[in-house]
Amino acid sequence: MDSEANSQPVEIPGLYNYLTQMMKRNASVRTLALRIYRKGKSLATVKTYLDNVDTFSDWMKATPDAVLQMKMDWPAIANEYLDHMSARGLSPNHMHAAIAALKKWFEVNGLDVDWRKVETPRIWLTQRQKIPTREELRQIIGFGDLTDKAMFLTSVSSGLRLATLTKLKVKDVRLEMDVPIIVLRPEMAKDRPSRGFVTFITPEAKAHVEALLRKRESQGEKITPESVIFSRDRPAGLSMTPHSVEHRWHRLLKRAAKMQKEEGMKWYPIRCHSLRKYFSTWARLSGVESTTVEMFMGHRSGIEQAYFVSGIEDMTNPQIVDRLKVEYLKGVPALTIFSDMQKMNELEHRLEEQQRQFESDRRSWESSSDVRLQAMEKELQLMREIIAESRRTPDAGVQAPKDGGVSAPSTSSA
């Protein structure tokens, strides 16, 4: 067996206690767990492998270490185990995962098995995941509370996985930017690239995240850079699990009457993962470079190819951030769910034109009003002069002579 089996028991932080106890009791399981965790740092993957080993050992009616000491025709045993799982109605995907766990378990413990003789079931693609329309996302997310809206708008505009989304802290999101960048630490990524990766969120998502943090502060929670952005309601401040996020999504699907499954299908056509599909599809259709989309989604190939960056420090270099932002901005209109930024810009442009026209009309009206006012004042002054002159004229028919001369005869009748 691997030399790791002879080392002292090592606990994996955060692993379920029953799996930790199984590791302590079985050196072969400990070797498997440490190798899987070393490669990916994923507790979920470790759990999947160890659960499959545990189930197989129960079927063999022996402890894991005892199973590996048996002299058996292991390909024949594996085929028999597959028949057992098939009789229980387990899916082909489940059976493939079980055999993968057994292969890795045998491999890391130095046992050679000819797995080519093991006949795993064929996997048929029976259900395609639906990419929702923007209107469907408006209907679904619109039924959520502030936490739901902030979380799912962040998801759809960033392309982040659920497990990564639940780990986001305030310090990871640069909310002071108009289009905030998210800096993902290496330990937050599924593929665990040593240099981490970055992505962005839309101004719409930013507004909801800021509103959510303000609400939590108003309720007495102290928000620090280490605070998770999407926390449980009770107790406040603790991070959610991917399972709880999926539960919240299913609740919104039910409220929006989007819970219908196709007959015989296992999954809802619009799932949490559909938000990631939406991001990938519409970012590309909007003209964002494919390698950049891959990088935004945390795929290793995209990180290695995009701009030849060597680490997370390079990705946060202002010049590279500006270039990445230019690419991301191409997709903002399509990734904005509740408002169309392009239409908003057009409306704002129209409003500015109307304001300029109004100012022009106002100045023209004021100018013409001044002319009319001056004419009215002249007319009023003329009337005043006429009235004043009339007041100076006597009512008698004959005016008094000037300089002692004879007055003109009156035109009044005698």
Beta strands, then each sheet from edge to edge (+ up, - down):
strand 1: 181-184
strand 2: 197-200
sheet 1: 1+ 2-
end
